[in-house]
Amino acid sequence: MMAGLIVFKPGVDWTATGGLFDWTLDFLITRLSDRQAAAHLQEIVDHNLGTLWIDDLPAAARQEVVNHWREGLISAGERQLPDTEHKADVIRHLQELVKATYSGEFAGPEDPP
């Protein structure tokens, strides 16, 4: 099974199974106002490229990605991902992605949850 990698900056990244990686990008594709950034994410999913470098996106799109992940990723995962014995682990893994958004240029005034 292919794995996916999201890189925030050197030394700060998140890896997941290919399916969870794709789901995480699919979560963003319909929500992004920057349609070119959304098309870039769709291309990663469609061609099984398996890696997203946040720095490849324009600054406004990077912030929007981070905001969407912080505000809705966990609740969407709880609603949409299949109820299996692994779901709690998958949700914890998504929480690690959200925590990674608080590194570097995206660090907000608040600490990660």
Phi and psi restraints in degrees (value plus and minus 20) as a CYANA .aco file:
   2 MET   PHI     -92.5   -52.5
   2 MET   PSI     129.1   169.1
   3 ALA   PHI    -128.9   -88.9
   3 ALA   PSI     140.2   180.2
   4 GLY   PHI    -138.4   -98.4
   4 GLY   PSI     132.6   172.6
   5 LEU   PHI    -154.3  -114.3
   5 LEU   PSI     109.8   149.8
   6 ILE   PHI    -135.6   -95.6
   6 ILE   PSI     102.5   142.5
   7 VAL   PHI    -129.9   -89.9
   7 VAL   PSI     100.5   140.5
   8 PHE   PHI    -107.5   -67.5
   8 PHE   PSI     -63.2   -23.2
   9 LYS   PHI    -185.4  -145.4
   9 LYS   PSI     145.3   185.3
  10 PRO   PHI     -73.0   -33.0
  10 PRO   PSI     106.0   146.0
  11 GLY   PHI      68.8   108.8
  11 GLY   PSI     -28.1    11.9
  12 VAL   PHI    -146.0  -106.0
  12 VAL   PSI      82.9   122.9
  13 ASP   PHI    -167.5  -127.5
  13 ASP   PSI     156.0   196.0
  14 TRP   PHI    -162.6  -122.6
  14 TRP   PSI     109.7   149.7
  15 THR   PHI    -136.2   -96.2
  15 THR   PSI     131.4   171.4
  16 ALA   PHI    -173.7  -133.7
  16 ALA   PSI     147.2   187.2
  17 THR   PHI     -80.5   -40.5
  17 THR   PSI     138.3   178.3
  18 GLY   PHI     -76.6   -36.6
  18 GLY   PSI     -60.2   -20.2
  19 GLY   PHI     -85.0   -45.0
  19 GLY   PSI     -63.8   -23.8
  20 LEU   PHI     -90.7   -50.7
  20 LEU   PSI     -58.2   -18.2
  21 PHE   PHI     -77.3   -37.3
  21 PHE   PSI     -70.4   -30.4
  22 ASP   PHI     -81.0   -41.0
  22 ASP   PSI     -63.1   -23.1
  23 TRP   PHI     -80.7   -40.7
  23 TRP   PSI     -60.3   -20.3
  24 THR   PHI     -84.3   -44.3
  24 THR   PSI     -58.7   -18.7
  25 LEU   PHI     -94.2   -54.2
  25 LEU   PSI     -61.1   -21.1
  26 ASP   PHI     -76.8   -36.8
  26 ASP   PSI     -57.2   -17.2
  27 PHE   PHI     -74.4   -34.4
  27 PHE   PSI     -57.3   -17.3
  28 LEU   PHI    -102.5   -62.5
  28 LEU   PSI     -55.4   -15.4
  29 ILE   PHI     -74.6   -34.6
  29 ILE   PSI     -64.7   -24.7
  30 THR   PHI     -99.4   -59.4
  30 THR   PSI     -35.6     4.4
  31 ARG   PHI    -114.8   -74.8
  31 ARG   PSI     -43.1    -3.1
  32 LEU   PHI     -91.1   -51.1
  32 LEU   PSI     114.9   154.9
  33 SER   PHI     -98.8   -58.8
  33 SER   PSI     -46.3    -6.3
  34 ASP   PHI    -100.8   -60.8
  34 ASP   PSI      78.7   118.7
  35 ARG   PHI     -87.9   -47.9
  35 ARG   PSI     -46.4    -6.4
  36 GLN   PHI     -89.3   -49.3
  36 GLN   PSI     -61.4   -21.4
  37 ALA   PHI     -83.6   -43.6
  37 ALA   PSI     -61.5   -21.5
  38 ALA   PHI     -81.7   -41.7
  38 ALA   PSI     -60.4   -20.4
  39 ALA   PHI     -84.3   -44.3
  39 ALA   PSI     -56.4   -16.4
  40 HIS   PHI     -82.2   -42.2
  40 HIS   PSI     -64.8   -24.8
  41 LEU   PHI     -84.1   -44.1
  41 LEU   PSI     -60.8   -20.8
  42 GLN   PHI     -81.8   -41.8
  42 GLN   PSI     -59.1   -19.1
  43 GLU   PHI     -83.9   -43.9
  43 GLU   PSI     -60.6   -20.6
  44 ILE   PHI     -79.4   -39.4
  44 ILE   PSI     -65.3   -25.3
  45 VAL   PHI     -86.8   -46.8
  45 VAL   PSI     -69.8   -29.8
  46 ASP   PHI     -81.8   -41.8
  46 ASP   PSI     -53.9   -13.9
  47 HIS   PHI    -124.6   -84.6
  47 HIS   PSI      -7.5    32.5
  48 ASN   PHI      30.0    70.0
  48 ASN   PSI      24.4    64.4
  49 LEU   PHI     -92.5   -52.5
  49 LEU   PSI     -49.7    -9.7
  50 GLY   PHI      55.6    95.6
  50 GLY   PSI     -17.2    22.8
  51 THR   PHI    -161.7  -121.7
  51 THR   PSI     114.0   154.0
  52 LEU   PHI    -143.8  -103.8
  52 LEU   PSI      98.8   138.8
  53 TRP   PHI    -115.2   -75.2
  53 TRP   PSI      94.3   134.3
  54 ILE   PHI     -75.4   -35.4
  54 ILE   PSI     -55.0   -15.0
  55 ASP   PHI     -85.8   -45.8
  55 ASP   PSI     -34.2     5.8
  56 ASP   PHI     -92.7   -52.7
  56 ASP   PSI     -34.0     6.0
  57 LEU   PHI    -115.1   -75.1
  57 LEU   PSI     131.2   171.2
  58 PRO   PHI     -80.4   -40.4
  58 PRO   PSI     134.5   174.5
  59 ALA   PHI     -73.4   -33.4
  59 ALA   PSI     -65.4   -25.4
  60 ALA   PHI     -84.7   -44.7
  60 ALA   PSI     -58.8   -18.8
  61 ALA   PHI     -88.5   -48.5
  61 ALA   PSI     -57.6   -17.6
  62 ARG   PHI     -79.0   -39.0
  62 ARG   PSI     -65.6   -25.6
  63 GLN   PHI     -86.3   -46.3
  63 GLN   PSI     -58.0   -18.0
  64 GLU   PHI     -84.9   -44.9
  64 GLU   PSI     -61.8   -21.8
  65 VAL   PHI     -77.3   -37.3
  65 VAL   PSI     -70.7   -30.7
  66 VAL   PHI     -79.6   -39.6
  66 VAL   PSI     -64.8   -24.8
  67 ASN   PHI     -81.6   -41.6
  67 ASN   PSI     -64.6   -24.6
  68 HIS   PHI     -83.1   -43.1
  68 HIS   PSI     -62.9   -22.9
  69 TRP   PHI     -83.2   -43.2
  69 TRP   PSI     -62.7   -22.7
  70 ARG   PHI     -86.6   -46.6
  70 ARG   PSI     -58.9   -18.9
  71 GLU   PHI    -108.0   -68.0
  71 GLU   PSI     -46.1    -6.1
  72 GLY   PHI    -157.9  -117.9
  72 GLY   PSI     -29.0    11.0
  73 LEU   PHI     -84.1   -44.1
  73 LEU   PSI     -66.7   -26.7
  74 ILE   PHI     -85.1   -45.1
  74 ILE   PSI     -66.0   -26.0
  75 SER   PHI     -85.4   -45.4
  75 SER   PSI     -57.5   -17.5
  76 ALA   PHI     -84.2   -44.2
  76 ALA   PSI     -61.0   -21.0
  77 GLY   PHI     -81.9   -41.9
  77 GLY   PSI     -62.0   -22.0
  78 GLU   PHI     -83.5   -43.5
  78 GLU   PSI     -55.7   -15.7
  79 ARG   PHI     -99.9   -59.9
  79 ARG   PSI     -62.7   -22.7
  80 GLN   PHI    -118.7   -78.7
  80 GLN   PSI     -50.3   -10.3
  81 LEU   PHI     -94.4   -54.4
  81 LEU   PSI     128.8   168.8
  82 PRO   PHI     -82.5   -42.5
  82 PRO   PSI     124.7   164.7
  83 ASP   PHI    -100.5   -60.5
  83 ASP   PSI      77.2   117.2
  84 THR   PHI    -145.4  -105.4
  84 THR   PSI     156.0   196.0
  85 GLU   PHI     -85.6   -45.6
  85 GLU   PSI     -35.5     4.5
  86 HIS   PHI    -117.8   -77.8
  86 HIS   PSI     -22.0    18.0
  87 LYS   PHI     -79.3   -39.3
  87 LYS   PSI     -61.8   -21.8
  88 ALA   PHI     -81.0   -41.0
  88 ALA   PSI     -59.8   -19.8
  89 ASP   PHI     -86.0   -46.0
  89 ASP   PSI     -59.6   -19.6
  90 VAL   PHI     -84.9   -44.9
  90 VAL   PSI     -63.0   -23.0
  91 ILE   PHI     -82.9   -42.9
  91 ILE   PSI     -61.5   -21.5
  92 ARG   PHI     -81.1   -41.1
  92 ARG   PSI     -58.6   -18.6
  93 HIS   PHI     -86.0   -46.0
  93 HIS   PSI     -60.3   -20.3
  94 LEU   PHI     -82.8   -42.8
  94 LEU   PSI     -56.5   -16.5
  95 GLN   PHI     -83.2   -43.2
  95 GLN   PSI     -53.2   -13.2
  96 GLU   PHI     -85.0   -45.0
  96 GLU   PSI     -57.4   -17.4
  97 LEU   PHI     -83.0   -43.0
  97 LEU   PSI     -66.8   -26.8
  98 VAL   PHI     -80.7   -40.7
  98 VAL   PSI     -62.1   -22.1
  99 LYS   PHI     -80.7   -40.7
  99 LYS   PSI     -58.1   -18.1
 100 ALA   PHI     -84.0   -44.0
 100 ALA   PSI     -44.0    -4.0
 101 THR   PHI     -88.3   -48.3
 101 THR   PSI     -33.8     6.2
 102 TYR   PHI    -109.5   -69.5
 102 TYR   PSI      -9.0    31.0
 103 SER   PHI    -117.4   -77.4
 103 SER   PSI     134.6   174.6
 104 GLY   PHI      43.0    83.0
 104 GLY   PSI    -159.1  -119.1
 105 GLU   PHI     -84.6   -44.6
 105 GLU   PSI     -36.8     3.2
 106 PHE   PHI    -112.3   -72.3
 106 PHE   PSI     -26.1    13.9
 107 ALA   PHI     -76.0   -36.0
 107 ALA   PSI     107.7   147.7
 108 GLY   PHI    -119.8   -79.8
 108 GLY   PSI     159.6   199.6
 109 PRO   PHI     -86.5   -46.5
 109 PRO   PSI     -43.2    -3.2
 110 GLU   PHI    -115.6   -75.6
 110 GLU   PSI     133.7   173.7
 111 ASP   PHI    -101.3   -61.3
 111 ASP   PSI     139.7   179.7
 112 PRO   PHI     -83.5   -43.5
 112 PRO   PSI     133.2   173.2
